[in-house]
Amino acid sequence: MSGAGIALIGMWAQRIAVAWLAWELTKSATWLGLIAFADLFPTIILTPIAGVIADRVDRRRLSLISQTAGFLQAVVLTVLVFTDWIDIWSLFILTFVLGIAMAYATAARLAMVPNLMKSEHVPSALASDAAIYNSARVVGPMVAAALIAAIGISGAFLVNCLTYIVFLVCLMKIRLVRNESRGRTGGMLTQTLEGVKYAARHPGIGPMLVVLTALAMSVKPFLDLLPGLADDVFHSGVNGFAQLAAAGGGGAVLCAVWLALRGRVKGLTLITLSALVVGPLGIVLMCISDMFWLGLIGSFIAGSSITLTGTGVQTLMQHSVDGAIRGRVLSLYGMLHRGVPALGALLMGIMGDLIGLQPTLIGGALVFCVPVLIWVLLRWRQLRPALEGPPIQE
């Protein structure tokens, strides 16, 4: 957590810098969507496979290898930006390479977290991790904006390289308290399908993945389209972009801290489902006018819904899944949480260029979230006991 707290600031500084660099190079919402797509889409393809690997091998070692690959990508990107050799296509390719590395890193991390502590500490640990992640969403954009204003956009990329080193050192130091990897040798496809079938048949995990998909498709993409909102709608430039991103991170931090202090699974299902209301409300407030202060409030509320969904769904899944299949099932969470926003950002970026970002974001939030909320409430009587009842498997 110490290493991640430092490294995530660098990661968010780089994400802000990448998005702003893409906007400066193209002034296109479609390209903003394409860059987000390059970052997140490999997760959809590779994370289920990575989940099978995470159930077979040392999860810490897999995490270390994939994070090292991410560090090397950051070094190359920093060199290209410093030498002014960067263009939109090289930015796209390097972002795609990072997406491949993070697909394996995500599967390894999600499967490894419960192996670092006793099971009763997992809900608080996951919420604390979310608090650290979202605190970096506040600090990272501010660091990026300050560096871009002071020394140029290359400074944000350099900071990410330096913070990566800290995280890699910390990752070398951790040890697992139990090992759920079983050294399986069966077919990759067969074991991947086992994870999919388990999740689909589970009365709680399946519906929660649908909820996660709805929010990931309709609300979370607003983070990748903020440069367009900041510049074209609010006319606030890179500083406004950083403030909007930080506001979204602030809402996420508040929810994450609350969930960490709460520290229990009971009642978490209803809290998680509330994101289907909170998220669209934030998007509507942010996009209903060109008043910057209202945009900040909307971003704050929408950001809180992302943590409610991400942390809530992951905690409930970690609590109710069988440990022997954890890597494969949690890889589905990682695939949807990281991969689906790529599709959402791409589609909304294209539509944003055609009809405007504001109506696109509002329409997407309402169309996806409202029907899913109705559908999942009809399954409430089976949903809550399946997620909150049985203890996590040791």
PLY file of the C-alpha trace (Angstrom):
ply
format ascii 1.0
element vertex 394
property float x
property float y
property float z
element edge 393
property int vertex1
property int vertex2
end_header
0.00 0.00 0.00
2.90 2.35 0.70
4.45 1.64 -2.70
1.13 1.94 -4.48
0.34 5.21 -2.71
3.43 6.75 -4.27
3.30 5.01 -7.65
-0.37 5.80 -8.25
0.35 9.53 -8.05
2.79 9.07 -10.92
0.33 6.89 -12.82
-2.44 9.49 -12.57
-0.02 12.26 -13.50
0.84 10.26 -16.63
-2.83 9.55 -17.44
-3.63 13.26 -17.24
-0.57 14.09 -19.34
-1.42 11.46 -21.96
-5.01 12.67 -22.28
-3.96 16.32 -22.52
-1.17 15.52 -24.99
-3.66 13.61 -27.19
-6.02 16.60 -27.07
-3.24 19.07 -27.92
-2.08 16.93 -30.84
-5.54 16.40 -32.37
-8.28 18.53 -30.72
-10.52 15.51 -31.31
-12.87 13.76 -28.88
-12.63 10.70 -31.11
-8.88 10.51 -30.49
-9.46 10.90 -26.76
-11.69 7.84 -27.00
-9.12 5.98 -29.11
-6.34 6.61 -26.60
-8.57 5.40 -23.76
-9.47 2.41 -25.94
-5.79 1.58 -26.49
-5.13 1.73 -22.76
-8.08 -0.34 -21.59
-9.20 -2.62 -24.45
-6.35 -5.19 -24.06
-7.88 -5.88 -20.66
-10.98 -7.31 -22.34
-8.97 -9.70 -24.49
-6.15 -10.71 -22.15
-7.39 -10.49 -18.56
-9.41 -13.76 -18.63
-6.27 -15.55 -19.85
-4.21 -13.74 -17.23
-6.71 -14.91 -14.62
-6.03 -18.54 -15.54
-2.29 -17.87 -15.23
-2.83 -16.20 -11.85
-4.51 -19.38 -10.60
-1.50 -21.43 -11.76
1.62 -19.45 -10.82
3.06 -17.27 -8.06
0.78 -14.22 -8.14
3.44 -11.93 -6.69
5.92 -12.87 -9.39
3.34 -12.36 -12.14
2.58 -8.93 -10.70
6.28 -8.05 -10.57
6.88 -9.05 -14.19
3.86 -7.16 -15.55
4.61 -4.03 -13.50
8.21 -4.07 -14.77
6.85 -4.10 -18.32
4.73 -1.06 -17.44
7.82 0.71 -16.09
9.75 0.10 -19.34
6.82 1.54 -21.31
6.93 4.64 -19.13
10.65 5.06 -19.77
10.23 4.87 -23.57
7.31 7.30 -23.50
9.28 9.76 -21.38
12.25 9.65 -23.76
10.04 10.26 -26.81
8.31 13.22 -25.17
11.60 14.76 -23.95
13.11 14.47 -27.45
9.92 15.75 -29.10
9.65 12.62 -31.24
6.15 11.85 -30.01
3.14 11.90 -32.32
-0.41 10.65 -31.93
0.30 7.25 -33.47
3.35 6.51 -31.31
1.30 7.66 -28.29
-1.47 5.27 -29.33
0.94 2.32 -29.75
2.72 2.91 -26.44
-0.60 3.25 -24.65
-1.68 -0.05 -26.18
1.53 -1.70 -24.92
0.80 -0.40 -21.41
-2.72 -1.82 -21.69
-1.28 -5.29 -22.39
1.00 -5.11 -19.35
-1.80 -3.86 -17.10
-4.10 -6.71 -18.17
-1.73 -9.18 -16.50
-0.99 -6.82 -13.60
-4.71 -6.42 -12.89
-5.42 -10.15 -12.81
-2.40 -10.80 -10.58
-3.20 -7.98 -8.15
-6.90 -8.81 -7.75
-6.16 -12.47 -7.10
-3.23 -11.69 -4.77
-4.85 -9.16 -2.40
-6.75 -11.69 -0.21
-3.54 -13.77 0.02
-1.79 -10.95 1.92
-3.98 -10.98 5.05
-6.55 -12.90 7.07
-9.97 -13.04 5.45
-11.73 -10.84 8.01
-9.51 -7.90 7.04
-10.26 -8.09 3.31
-13.26 -5.65 3.17
-11.37 -2.90 5.01
-8.21 -3.60 3.03
-9.99 -3.31 -0.33
-11.66 -0.07 0.72
-8.34 1.29 2.02
-6.75 0.37 -1.31
-9.55 2.26 -3.07
-8.93 5.26 -0.80
-5.25 5.28 -1.76
-6.08 4.85 -5.45
-8.58 7.68 -5.44
-6.42 9.95 -3.31
-3.90 9.64 -6.11
-6.70 10.66 -8.49
-6.82 13.95 -6.58
-3.09 14.52 -6.13
-1.94 13.14 -9.50
-3.86 15.64 -11.69
-2.67 18.52 -9.51
0.93 17.33 -9.82
0.49 16.93 -13.57
-1.03 20.40 -13.99
1.75 21.99 -11.93
4.47 20.17 -13.87
2.90 20.95 -17.26
2.65 24.64 -16.34
6.17 24.82 -14.87
8.41 22.66 -17.06
6.18 21.20 -19.74
4.31 17.95 -20.25
7.50 15.84 -20.16
7.81 16.44 -16.42
4.66 14.43 -15.68
6.03 11.43 -17.57
9.37 11.63 -15.75
7.62 11.63 -12.36
5.77 8.45 -13.31
9.05 6.69 -14.10
10.51 7.63 -10.72
7.46 6.57 -8.71
7.31 3.26 -10.59
10.71 2.35 -9.14
9.41 2.80 -5.59
6.48 0.47 -6.24
8.66 -2.22 -7.82
10.95 -2.22 -4.77
7.95 -2.58 -2.43
6.52 -5.37 -4.57
9.77 -7.30 -4.17
9.42 -7.11 -0.38
5.89 -8.47 0.16
5.13 -12.09 1.05
1.90 -14.08 0.73
0.34 -15.50 3.90
-1.28 -18.29 1.89
-0.96 -19.57 -1.66
-4.11 -20.49 -3.60
-2.26 -21.29 -6.85
-2.51 -24.98 -7.60
-0.05 -25.52 -10.47
-2.84 -26.54 -12.84
-1.93 -27.86 -16.26
-5.33 -28.01 -18.00
-6.26 -26.12 -21.14
-6.36 -22.34 -20.96
-9.70 -22.08 -22.76
-11.32 -24.74 -20.59
-10.24 -23.07 -17.36
-11.21 -19.62 -18.64
-14.69 -20.92 -19.43
-14.88 -22.47 -15.97
-14.44 -19.00 -14.48
-17.08 -17.51 -16.78
-19.58 -20.28 -16.01
-18.99 -20.00 -12.27
-19.62 -16.24 -12.35
-22.67 -16.53 -14.62
-24.32 -19.20 -12.49
-23.61 -17.54 -9.17
-26.83 -15.77 -8.03
-24.88 -12.78 -6.72
-21.67 -12.45 -8.73
-23.38 -12.55 -12.14
-25.79 -9.65 -11.46
-23.02 -7.63 -9.81
-20.92 -7.94 -12.96
-23.89 -6.59 -14.94
-24.06 -3.60 -12.57
-20.32 -3.06 -12.97
-20.65 -3.18 -16.76
-23.45 -0.60 -16.82
-21.45 1.91 -14.77
-18.21 1.17 -16.61
-19.88 1.72 -19.98
-21.87 4.84 -19.19
-20.37 6.77 -16.26
-16.68 5.93 -15.99
-15.81 7.12 -19.56
-16.40 10.73 -18.48
-12.88 10.63 -16.96
-11.33 10.02 -20.38
-13.41 12.76 -22.05
-12.70 15.49 -19.47
-10.12 17.27 -21.68
-12.87 17.93 -24.22
-15.32 19.11 -21.55
-12.71 21.34 -19.91
-11.61 22.97 -23.17
-14.73 23.06 -25.36
-17.53 23.34 -22.77
-16.04 25.07 -19.72
-13.20 26.88 -21.57
-10.89 26.32 -18.59
-7.78 24.78 -20.19
-5.41 22.30 -18.56
-5.92 23.73 -15.08
-9.68 23.28 -15.37
-9.12 19.77 -16.66
-6.95 18.96 -13.61
-9.55 20.47 -11.26
-12.36 18.42 -12.80
-10.28 15.25 -12.55
-9.35 16.07 -8.96
-12.99 16.72 -8.07
-13.92 13.27 -9.38
-11.07 11.82 -7.35
-12.25 13.71 -4.27
-15.69 12.13 -4.43
-14.08 8.74 -4.90
-11.79 9.25 -1.90
-14.67 10.25 0.36
-16.58 7.09 -0.50
-13.49 4.90 -0.22
-12.63 6.22 3.25
-16.22 5.70 4.38
-16.20 2.11 3.10
-12.84 1.47 4.78
-14.10 2.76 8.13
-17.30 0.78 7.69
-15.22 -2.38 7.28
-17.98 -4.97 6.85
-19.86 -6.75 4.08
-23.35 -6.62 5.60
-25.46 -4.01 3.78
-22.83 -3.49 1.06
-25.05 -4.85 -1.72
-27.56 -2.00 -1.40
-24.75 0.55 -1.13
-23.23 -0.77 -4.34
-26.53 -0.62 -6.21
-26.97 3.03 -5.18
-24.22 3.89 -7.67
-26.75 3.29 -10.47
-28.57 6.38 -9.19
-25.61 8.45 -7.96
-23.60 8.08 -11.19
-26.21 9.38 -13.65
-27.06 12.21 -11.23
-23.44 13.37 -11.27
-23.21 13.17 -15.07
-26.41 15.21 -15.50
-25.19 17.92 -13.13
-21.81 18.08 -14.86
-23.18 18.26 -18.38
-26.41 20.25 -18.01
-24.74 23.66 -18.41
-21.38 25.37 -19.00
-21.05 26.56 -15.38
-17.69 25.32 -14.15
-18.66 25.12 -10.47
-21.59 22.87 -11.35
-19.24 20.75 -13.42
-17.00 20.31 -10.37
-19.97 19.18 -8.24
-21.10 16.76 -10.93
-17.61 15.33 -11.31
-17.39 14.89 -7.52
-20.68 12.96 -7.43
-19.91 10.86 -10.53
-16.47 10.03 -9.12
-18.05 8.80 -5.90
-20.25 6.40 -7.86
-17.18 4.83 -9.49
-15.77 3.91 -6.07
-19.16 2.69 -4.81
-19.32 0.33 -7.76
-15.68 -0.68 -8.11
-14.95 -1.26 -4.42
-18.39 -2.63 -3.60
-18.49 -5.19 -6.41
-14.92 -6.32 -5.81
-15.44 -6.71 -2.04
-18.64 -8.71 -2.50
-16.98 -10.93 -5.10
-13.91 -11.51 -2.92
-16.21 -12.43 -0.04
-18.35 -14.94 -1.91
-15.99 -16.56 -4.47
-14.24 -19.90 -3.99
-10.52 -19.29 -3.42
-9.47 -22.00 -5.89
-11.13 -20.14 -8.77
-10.50 -16.62 -7.48
-8.02 -15.58 -10.18
-10.33 -16.51 -13.03
-13.47 -14.95 -11.54
-11.75 -11.77 -10.35
-10.13 -11.43 -13.77
-13.67 -10.95 -15.12
-14.04 -8.05 -12.69
-10.74 -6.60 -13.91
-11.72 -7.11 -17.54
-15.01 -5.25 -17.12
-13.73 -2.58 -14.73
-10.83 -1.60 -16.99
-11.92 -2.83 -20.41
-15.54 -1.76 -20.78
-14.80 1.96 -20.19
-12.56 1.73 -23.26
-15.55 0.84 -25.42
-17.65 3.48 -23.70
-15.02 6.19 -24.18
-14.55 5.28 -27.85
-18.28 5.30 -28.63
-18.93 8.46 -26.62
-15.91 10.17 -28.16
-17.25 9.50 -31.65
-20.77 10.59 -30.68
-19.32 13.63 -28.90
-17.77 14.83 -32.14
-21.13 14.35 -33.90
-23.68 15.75 -31.43
-21.60 17.19 -28.57
-20.12 15.71 -25.40
-22.83 16.94 -23.02
-25.88 15.22 -24.59
-23.78 12.14 -25.31
-22.72 11.67 -21.68
-26.19 12.37 -20.27
-27.89 10.01 -22.72
-25.39 7.22 -22.11
-25.72 7.41 -18.32
-29.52 7.24 -18.39
-29.85 4.59 -21.10
-27.51 2.10 -19.41
-28.09 2.66 -15.68
-31.87 2.97 -15.33
-32.84 -0.36 -17.00
-30.09 -2.25 -15.14
-31.25 -0.78 -11.82
-34.80 -2.02 -12.44
-33.54 -5.45 -13.58
-31.27 -6.01 -10.60
-33.85 -4.87 -8.02
-36.17 -7.62 -9.27
-33.47 -10.12 -8.16
-32.93 -8.53 -4.75
-34.22 -11.46 -2.65
-31.64 -13.88 -4.09
-28.91 -11.31 -4.62
-28.12 -10.13 -1.10
-27.90 -13.54 0.67
-25.66 -14.92 -2.10
-23.19 -12.04 -1.74
-23.22 -11.26 1.97
-24.02 -14.63 3.53
-21.27 -17.24 3.02
-17.79 -16.43 4.39
-14.82 -16.03 2.09
-13.14 -19.33 1.25
-9.77 -19.94 2.88
0 1
1 2
2 3
3 4
4 5
5 6
6 7
7 8
8 9
9 10
10 11
11 12
12 13
13 14
14 15
15 16
16 17
17 18
18 19
19 20
20 21
21 22
22 23
23 24
24 25
25 26
26 27
27 28
28 29
29 30
30 31
31 32
32 33
33 34
34 35
35 36
36 37
37 38
38 39
39 40
40 41
41 42
42 43
43 44
44 45
45 46
46 47
47 48
48 49
49 50
50 51
51 52
52 53
53 54
54 55
55 56
56 57
57 58
58 59
59 60
60 61
61 62
62 63
63 64
64 65
65 66
66 67
67 68
68 69
69 70
70 71
71 72
72 73
73 74
74 75
75 76
76 77
77 78
78 79
79 80
80 81
81 82
82 83
83 84
84 85
85 86
86 87
87 88
88 89
89 90
90 91
91 92
92 93
93 94
94 95
95 96
96 97
97 98
98 99
99 100
100 101
101 102
102 103
103 104
104 105
105 106
106 107
107 108
108 109
109 110
110 111
111 112
112 113
113 114
114 115
115 116
116 117
117 118
118 119
119 120
120 121
121 122
122 123
123 124
124 125
125 126
126 127
127 128
128 129
129 130
130 131
131 132
132 133
133 134
134 135
135 136
136 137
137 138
138 139
139 140
140 141
141 142
142 143
143 144
144 145
145 146
146 147
147 148
148 149
149 150
150 151
151 152
152 153
153 154
154 155
155 156
156 157
157 158
158 159
159 160
160 161
161 162
162 163
163 164
164 165
165 166
166 167
167 168
168 169
169 170
170 171
171 172
172 173
173 174
174 175
175 176
176 177
177 178
178 179
179 180
180 181
181 182
182 183
183 184
184 185
185 186
186 187
187 188
188 189
189 190
190 191
191 192
192 193
193 194
194 195
195 196
196 197
197 198
198 199
199 200
200 201
201 202
202 203
203 204
204 205
205 206
206 207
207 208
208 209
209 210
210 211
211 212
212 213
213 214
214 215
215 216
216 217
217 218
218 219
219 220
220 221
221 222
222 223
223 224
224 225
225 226
226 227
227 228
228 229
229 230
230 231
231 232
232 233
233 234
234 235
235 236
236 237
237 238
238 239
239 240
240 241
241 242
242 243
243 244
244 245
245 246
246 247
247 248
248 249
249 250
250 251
251 252
252 253
253 254
254 255
255 256
256 257
257 258
258 259
259 260
260 261
261 262
262 263
263 264
264 265
265 266
266 267
267 268
268 269
269 270
270 271
271 272
272 273
273 274
274 275
275 276
276 277
277 278
278 279
279 280
280 281
281 282
282 283
283 284
284 285
285 286
286 287
287 288
288 289
289 290
290 291
291 292
292 293
293 294
294 295
295 296
296 297
297 298
298 299
299 300
300 301
301 302
302 303
303 304
304 305
305 306
306 307
307 308
308 309
309 310
310 311
311 312
312 313
313 314
314 315
315 316
316 317
317 318
318 319
319 320
320 321
321 322
322 323
323 324
324 325
325 326
326 327
327 328
328 329
329 330
330 331
331 332
332 333
333 334
334 335
335 336
336 337
337 338
338 339
339 340
340 341
341 342
342 343
343 344
344 345
345 346
346 347
347 348
348 349
349 350
350 351
351 352
352 353
353 354
354 355
355 356
356 357
357 358
358 359
359 360
360 361
361 362
362 363
363 364
364 365
365 366
366 367
367 368
368 369
369 370
370 371
371 372
372 373
373 374
374 375
375 376
376 377
377 378
378 379
379 380
380 381
381 382
382 383
383 384
384 385
385 386
386 387
387 388
388 389
389 390
390 391
391 392
392 393
